[in-house]
Each structure stands twice: as C-alpha cells, then as structure tokens.
Amino acid sequence: MPPIADDLRQFIESMLFALATLLPIVNPLGAAPVYLAKTIDLTAAEHASLARRVAMNCFLLLVASLLVGAYVLDFFGISVPIVQVAGGLLVCSLAWTLLHEPDEPLEWVQDAATPVKRPNLQTRAFYPLTMPLIVGPGSISVAITLGANQSQAFRPLVVNSLGHAVGALLVAVTIFVTLRYADPILRRFGPTGTAVLLRLSAFILLCIGVQIIWNGASALWRTFAGF
C-alpha cells in the first residue's frame, strides 16, 4: 500500500476510534438537562453564545488531554487513578448539589435596591459546564490513555494525533448542537417532565462520579497491593 494511502487509512481509523471512545463517555445528551438547569437565566442569544463557548472549551480540553495530558501528569508525578478519584469527587459534589436544588428553578432577579450580579458567561462556560459536567475525569482519563498509547515513530505519531484531534472536534460539534437545541427539545417534556429528567440525570451523574472514584481507588489498591 502506498505511504499516503496507508497514512489516510491510519488517520481515519484514529479519528473513528477517538470518536467512538470519547462520545459515549462525554454523553452531551445526558448532560443537557443539567446544562439547562444551570442556565435558566439566559436569553436565547446567550444560550447560543454559551453553547459555542462550552463546545470550544470541551474541544481544547480533550485535545490537550490527548496530546500532552500524559506528559503533564508525568511532570507533576500524578497518576491517572489519582485524577479519577479527585475528579470523581468533583462530579459527586456537582450531582449532590443538583439533587437538592428546589423543583422550581430560581431566576436571576435584578432588583434596584439589592442588585444581583450574574456570573460571567465565560467563567460559567468552563466551570461547571465544561468541567466536570461534560468533559469530566472519565473523559480526561480516557483521552490521556488514548494519547499515551501511540507509536513513538514521528510519522505515525503525527497521523494518529491529527486523527484524534479531528475526532475530538467531531465530539465538540456534537456537544454544540446538543446544547444549542436542548431548550426546545426539553420544552416538550413540560415543567414536570423536565424536573423529573433533571433529577434522574443528577442521580445518574452521581452514580458516574461514584463509579469513577471506585475505578481510581481500585487501580490505586492494585498498585499498593502489588508492592
């Protein structure tokens, strides 16, 4: 097979593998009800802008994890199981807060006597909407693992990295479309259906956090028991 054709095949395989691996664990559709609960105060234009910011943040975070995540962890002496335990605790904290929020979402009220400052969209776009809600410790650890298990030869490394980056871009596009049109989709459920869906999503998010903690703790225990 000619080198260019071989590189193209390798690129497509890397792209599809990254997409198939990252998309189920990122699960933007499952995060949509939580996203809406955290952005109840926004206008339609602000929703569009925020969805774009979140998708961009997710892409940059996934690409950074794919390309340099393993090197950063090695530099600081941090293992992937530690990232899983710490990130799982963060996911559990977010899910627990959502489970105990009132059924009626609080609107942001601008009162003349006691003005309330709304959070900056750029700040809110990263935490908690990008991390840990959509790209959490599970996604980051998977991306780091994908990036770490590559050929060290220059040409295959470049081709695989480009394929992984395009796969992450496709995941980010899916995130944008899901969040951008989450509001009209979930409006069909009505207030009661949306509240039920939010509680179920928060509980599933809590379970995911506990599972991530368990995975990290199990890996740490196996490492400790091996000594």
TAKA-V571099 format. One record per residue. SS is DSSP state (H for helix, E for strand, C for the rest). PHI is phi in degrees with one decimal (none if undefined). OMEGA is omega in radians with two decimals (NA if undefined). Layout:
ss=<SS & SS>
phi=<PHI & PHI>
omega=<OMEGA & OMEGA>
This chain:
ss=<C & C & H & H & H & H & H & H & H & H & H & H & H & H & H & H & H & H & H & H & H & H & H & H & H & H & C & H & H & H & H & H & H & H & H & H & H & H & C & C & C & C & C & H & H & H & H & H & H & H & H & H & H & H & H & H & H & H & H & H & H & H & H & H & H & H & H & H & H & H & H & H & H & H & H & H & C & C & C & H & H & H & H & H & H & H & H & H & H & H & H & H & H & H & H & H & H & H & H & C & C & C & C & C & C & C & C & C & C & C & C & C & C & C & C & C & C & C & C & C & H & H & H & H & H & H & H & H & H & H & H & H & H & H & C & C & H & H & H & H & H & H & H & H & H & H & H & H & C & C & C & C & C & H & H & H & H & H & H & H & H & H & H & H & H & H & H & H & H & H & H & H & H & H & H & H & H & H & H & H & C & H & H & H & H & H & H & C & C & H & H & H & H & H & H & H & H & H & H & H & H & H & H & H & H & H & H & H & H & H & H & H & H & H & H & H & H & H & H & H & H & H & H & H & H & C & C>
phi=<none & -59.6 & -56.9 & -66.6 & -64.9 & -65.5 & -64.9 & -64.4 & -62.4 & -64.5 & -62.4 & -64.5 & -62.5 & -65.3 & -63.6 & -66.3 & -65.4 & -63.9 & -64.0 & -68.0 & -82.6 & -83.8 & -61.2 & -64.0 & -81.3 & -68.8 & 49.4 & -62.0 & -65.0 & -68.9 & -84.9 & -58.4 & -62.4 & -67.2 & -58.1 & -65.8 & -64.7 & -85.4 & -128.2 & -65.3 & -89.1 & -92.1 & -81.7 & -62.7 & -65.6 & -68.0 & -60.2 & -62.9 & -65.3 & -68.1 & -60.5 & -66.6 & -64.3 & -63.0 & -61.7 & -64.9 & -60.6 & -62.7 & -61.7 & -64.1 & -67.9 & -67.4 & -64.7 & -61.6 & -66.7 & -67.0 & -90.4 & -126.7 & -58.3 & -64.1 & -70.0 & -65.0 & -63.9 & -63.5 & -62.7 & -91.2 & 70.3 & -106.9 & -94.8 & -61.5 & -58.2 & -64.2 & -61.0 & -65.7 & -65.5 & -64.1 & -67.5 & -62.2 & -62.8 & -65.4 & -63.4 & -62.3 & -63.2 & -63.4 & -64.0 & -63.6 & -62.8 & -66.8 & -64.9 & -104.9 & -74.3 & -64.0 & -63.0 & -90.3 & -64.2 & -83.3 & -83.3 & -78.9 & -111.0 & -103.9 & -102.3 & -64.8 & -77.6 & -126.4 & -64.7 & -106.0 & -86.4 & -77.8 & -60.9 & -64.4 & -62.6 & -66.2 & -67.6 & -65.2 & -63.0 & -85.9 & -124.1 & -101.1 & -73.7 & -78.6 & -128.5 & -101.3 & -64.2 & -101.1 & -99.4 & -98.1 & -62.6 & -64.1 & -63.2 & -64.5 & -65.7 & -65.7 & -63.8 & -63.1 & -64.2 & -60.9 & -69.4 & -79.2 & -96.8 & -127.8 & -66.0 & -88.9 & -67.3 & -62.0 & -64.0 & -61.4 & -63.1 & -65.9 & -64.6 & -63.7 & -64.0 & -64.7 & -62.4 & -64.1 & -64.5 & -67.1 & -60.7 & -64.9 & -63.7 & -64.9 & -63.2 & -63.9 & -62.6 & -61.8 & -61.8 & -61.7 & -61.9 & -64.0 & -71.8 & -62.7 & -110.6 & -68.5 & -62.0 & -64.7 & -68.6 & -76.2 & -62.4 & -66.3 & -75.9 & 79.0 & -59.1 & -68.2 & -63.5 & -66.4 & -63.2 & -64.4 & -63.8 & -64.4 & -63.8 & -63.5 & -64.7 & -65.0 & -66.7 & -63.2 & -62.3 & -63.3 & -62.7 & -61.9 & -60.1 & -64.1 & -64.0 & -64.0 & -60.5 & -63.0 & -61.0 & -65.5 & -65.4 & -63.8 & -64.5 & -65.4 & -65.5 & -65.1 & -64.5 & -67.3 & -69.8 & -75.0 & -76.1>
omega=<3.12 & -3.11 & -3.11 & 3.12 & 3.11 & 3.10 & 3.13 & 3.10 & 3.13 & 3.12 & -3.13 & 3.13 & 3.13 & 3.14 & -3.13 & 3.13 & 3.11 & 3.13 & -3.11 & -3.11 & -3.02 & -3.02 & 3.14 & -3.09 & 3.03 & 3.01 & -3.12 & 3.14 & 3.11 & 3.13 & -3.05 & 3.13 & 3.11 & 3.09 & -3.14 & 3.12 & -3.14 & -3.08 & -3.07 & -3.05 & -3.01 & 3.02 & -3.14 & 3.13 & 3.12 & 3.07 & -3.14 & 3.13 & -3.11 & 3.11 & 3.12 & 3.13 & -3.13 & 3.13 & 3.12 & 3.11 & 3.13 & 3.12 & -3.12 & -3.13 & 3.12 & 3.14 & 3.11 & 3.12 & -3.14 & -2.97 & -3.03 & -3.07 & -3.12 & -3.14 & 3.11 & 3.13 & 3.11 & -3.12 & -3.13 & 3.14 & -3.11 & 3.12 & 3.11 & 3.08 & 3.08 & 3.09 & -3.14 & -3.13 & -3.12 & 3.13 & 3.09 & 3.07 & 3.11 & 3.11 & 3.12 & 3.13 & 3.12 & -3.12 & 3.14 & 3.10 & -3.14 & 3.14 & -3.07 & 3.04 & 3.11 & -3.13 & 3.12 & -3.12 & -3.12 & 3.06 & 3.03 & -3.07 & 3.10 & -3.11 & -3.08 & -3.09 & -3.12 & -3.12 & 3.13 & -3.13 & 3.12 & 3.12 & 3.09 & -3.08 & -3.11 & 3.10 & -3.13 & -3.11 & -3.14 & 3.13 & 0.14 & -2.95 & 3.07 & -3.13 & 0.20 & -2.99 & -3.04 & 3.05 & -3.12 & -3.11 & 3.10 & 3.13 & -3.11 & -3.12 & 3.09 & 3.13 & 3.12 & 3.13 & 3.09 & -3.11 & -3.08 & -3.08 & 3.13 & 3.05 & -3.12 & 3.05 & -2.96 & -3.05 & 3.10 & 3.13 & 3.13 & -3.11 & 3.13 & -3.13 & 3.09 & 3.10 & 3.11 & -3.14 & 3.11 & 3.06 & 3.08 & 3.10 & 3.10 & 3.06 & 3.14 & 3.09 & 3.09 & 3.10 & -3.13 & -3.11 & -3.12 & -3.11 & -3.11 & -3.07 & 3.13 & -3.08 & 3.13 & 3.12 & -3.07 & 3.07 & 3.12 & 3.10 & -3.08 & -3.11 & -3.10 & -3.14 & 3.12 & 3.12 & 3.11 & -3.14 & 3.12 & 3.13 & 3.12 & 3.13 & 3.12 & 3.12 & 3.09 & 3.10 & 3.09 & 3.10 & 3.10 & 3.11 & 3.12 & 3.13 & 3.12 & 3.10 & -3.12 & 3.13 & 3.13 & -3.13 & 3.12 & 3.12 & 3.10 & 3.14 & 3.12 & 3.09 & -3.13 & -3.11 & -3.13 & 3.14 & NA>
